[in-house]
Amino acid sequence: MDNQSTRKVSFEEDLASNPQLYWSREELGETFQLARSTVCKMIKGKKPAGVRERALVWLISDVSTLNDARLIQAQRNREQEANLALIKLDPAKMPPSDRRTHYQAEDLKQSALLKQRKNDLESCKLIPSYEVQTCLAEAFKKVALTLDTLPDALERDGYLNSRDVEGAIALIDKARTKLADELANLK
């Protein structure tokens, strides 16, 4: 082992050989874009490495968390703002005047939606559900009646004999059952 690796380097020697590793408050403030007073608060409790040109300096590895502390503070501020926004959205936590304004705005939204729905009904963009149900019921009744009378009409007009009519009735019953099952499963 040589003497240099075991010898402890003094602050003055390290400062002379590595001046970029030691920063003053002003340099830290400029680098991290912080006010000098903010830097003083953040490095409070951290022991300075020494003095350079009558200014205290810190080893950058000792204070490299200044930026991290600033990010943590910014995150805390964002969380607080989010919590305040949630409080503002909850009418129960609002002051009475804000609560009244909130409910008035909600009433206006509801009345606007009702007016829009009324206009859509009048312009036939929307169809009332009872009209749709009535129309579909009539259509399915007509389809069912046609399916019921089809085998008889085919036999009467001479297209099928009585044995073939029974087969047609069985096929129509299966198709009707399948259609009813599929319609029941639409919901």
C-alpha positions, 0 to 999 in steps of 0.5 A: 500500500502506498501512503497516498491511498491511506492518507486522509485528504484535508478539506483545503486539499480536496477543495483545491483539487475538486472545486466543482464538488463544493457549492455555496448557498448562492450556487445551490440557489442558482442551480436548483432555481431556488431563492437563497432563503429557501436554500437556507431552510433546506440545508438547515441542519446539514453541516457545511464542509468548510469555508471558501472565500468567506462563504460556507460551502457544502459537498454536493453529495450532501445536499443533492437532495435539495431538488428532490425536496423541492419535488416532494414539496411540489407533490404535496402542494398538488395533493393539497390542491386536489383535496381542495378541489374534491372539497369544492365538489362536495356540496355538503362541505361547501359554504352555504352561498357556494352550495346554493350556487352549486345546486342552482347550476345543477338545476339549470343543467337538468332543465337544459337536458329536459328541454333537449329531450323535449326538442328531440322528441318533437323533431322525432330524433327520439321515439318514446319507448311505449311507441316502440313497444306497441309497434314491435308488438304489432309486427310480431303479432303479424309475423306469428299470424302469418306463420300460423296460417302459412301451412294451411294456406299451402295445403289449401292452394295445393302446394303441400299434402297433409303429411308435408303440412305436419312437417312444415308446422313442426319446422315453424314451431321450432323456428318460432321457439328459437326466435322467442328465446333469442328475443328473450335474451336480448336484454 
